[in-house]
């Protein structure tokens, strides 16, 4: 499926819907495209929208880099809050709301 856009102020959320259903529970990949300011013309990739395993709602994973320490796989978050921990929640809510809009427009 072609990417789908949802504009919210200075950020456009672009989705590529996971039509193959692999991996299970993954609904779409998401990107943030910046429309204004010093980040205008850039995009941040690596987000994904998932169905919660318990079946109640959605979850968003953030861009991360995986690495190994003594054979153990670990993950390093690439987008982290400076001071305000709620900043990640705002991005997560933006992506979940945009995905809900996408679902509503498809229905």
C-alpha positions as CSV (number, residue, x, y, z in Angstrom):
1,X,0.0,0.0,0.0
2,X,1.2,3.5,-0.7
3,X,2.2,5.6,2.2
4,X,-0.6,7.6,3.9
5,X,-0.1,11.0,5.4
6,X,-1.7,12.7,8.4
7,X,-0.7,16.3,9.0
8,X,-0.6,17.7,12.6
9,X,0.8,21.2,12.8
10,X,4.5,21.2,11.8
11,X,4.7,17.4,11.6
12,X,3.3,15.0,9.0
13,X,2.9,11.4,10.1
14,X,3.4,9.1,7.2
15,X,2.3,5.4,7.4
16,X,3.2,2.4,5.4
17,X,0.5,-0.2,6.3
18,X,1.7,-3.7,7.0
19,X,-0.5,-5.7,4.6
20,X,1.4,-8.9,4.9
21,X,0.8,-9.3,8.6
22,X,4.4,-10.2,9.2
23,X,5.5,-9.9,12.0
24,X,2.2,-10.6,13.7
25,X,0.7,-7.7,15.5
26,X,2.6,-5.0,13.5
27,X,0.0,-2.7,11.9
28,X,2.2,-0.1,10.2
29,X,5.6,1.6,10.0
30,X,5.5,5.3,10.7
31,X,7.7,8.3,9.8
32,X,7.7,11.8,11.1
33,X,8.2,14.4,8.3
34,X,9.0,17.9,9.6
35,X,7.3,20.8,7.7
36,X,8.7,23.9,9.5
37,X,11.7,25.1,11.5
38,X,15.3,23.9,11.4
39,X,14.1,20.3,10.8
40,X,12.0,21.2,7.7
41,X,12.6,18.9,4.9
42,X,13.9,16.1,7.2
43,X,12.2,12.9,8.3
44,X,12.7,10.7,11.4
45,X,12.1,7.0,10.6
46,X,11.9,3.8,12.6
47,X,8.6,4.1,14.4
48,X,6.1,1.3,14.2
49,X,2.4,0.9,15.3
50,X,1.6,-2.4,17.0
51,X,-1.6,-4.1,18.3
52,X,-1.2,-4.7,22.0
53,X,-0.7,-8.4,22.8
54,X,-3.5,-8.2,25.3
55,X,-5.7,-7.0,22.5
56,X,-6.6,-3.7,24.1
57,X,-5.3,-0.8,22.1
58,X,-2.2,0.2,20.2
59,X,1.5,0.7,21.1
60,X,4.2,2.6,19.3
61,X,7.8,1.6,19.2
62,X,10.5,4.2,18.8
63,X,13.6,4.2,16.6
64,X,16.4,2.1,18.3
65,X,19.7,0.6,17.6
66,X,20.4,-3.0,18.7
67,X,23.8,-4.1,19.9
68,X,25.3,-7.0,21.8
69,X,27.2,-7.1,25.2
70,X,28.6,-10.5,26.1
71,X,26.2,-12.2,23.7
72,X,23.1,-10.5,25.2
73,X,21.1,-8.3,22.8
74,X,20.3,-4.8,24.0
75,X,18.6,-1.8,22.6
76,X,19.6,1.8,22.6
77,X,16.7,4.3,22.1
78,X,17.6,7.0,19.5
79,X,14.9,9.4,20.4
80,X,15.0,10.2,24.1
81,X,13.7,13.1,26.3
82,X,16.0,15.8,27.5
83,X,14.1,16.9,30.6
84,X,10.4,16.3,30.0
85,X,9.6,12.6,30.1
86,X,6.1,13.4,28.8
87,X,7.7,14.4,25.5
88,X,7.8,10.8,24.4
89,X,4.2,10.3,25.4
90,X,3.2,13.3,23.2
91,X,4.9,11.7,20.1
92,X,3.4,8.3,20.9
93,X,-0.1,9.9,21.2
94,X,0.4,11.9,18.0
95,X,1.3,8.7,16.1
96,X,-1.6,6.7,17.7
97,X,-4.1,9.4,16.9
98,X,-2.9,9.7,13.3
99,X,-3.2,6.0,12.9
100,X,-6.8,6.1,14.3
101,X,-7.6,8.8,11.8
102,X,-6.2,6.5,9.0
103,X,-8.4,3.6,10.2
104,X,-11.4,5.9,10.4
105,X,-10.9,7.2,6.8
106,X,-10.5,3.6,5.5
107,X,-13.7,2.5,7.1
